[in-house]
Amino acid sequence: MNEPSPGVAAAVEGELRLLDPLVRASTELLVQVLHPEFHEVDSTGRHWDRDTVITSLITGTAPRPGPLTASRMHGTQLADDLVHVTFDTEAKGKRAHRSSLWRLTGTGWLLYYHQATPFITEPAAGG
């Protein structure tokens, strides 16, 4: 199996950092990971920008799903300065497919866009 590119490795590391409650509770750490033009559409369909998501995480007004378990994380280098990461999360029985775009900046790889789509596990059709 091929080793991931440095960009993919950095983006996956960044995603794992963002799952850490200590990072999610620190403005200083969040600004090191979130691009200034960051946008997110969460699993409820709500749109967030960087300032709103940081404020809501720090003040405790953001939804608190509890500890998130990530699985099936995969990254693809789309361009020299762009990585796409996909993975699934589960918290308190709720699951979401997640998709992120990471951009290379002068300060390193930063999360530019994130979207979460809820899903349930159902038996295969026709089975």
Buried (B, 14 or more C-beta within 10 A) or exposed (E): EEEBBEBBBBBBEBBEBBBEEEBBEBEEBBBBBBBEEBBBBBBEEEEBEBEBBBEEBBEEEBEEEEEBEBEEBEBBBEEEEBBBBBBBBBBEEBBBBBBBBBBBEEEEBBBBBBBBBEEEEEEEEEE
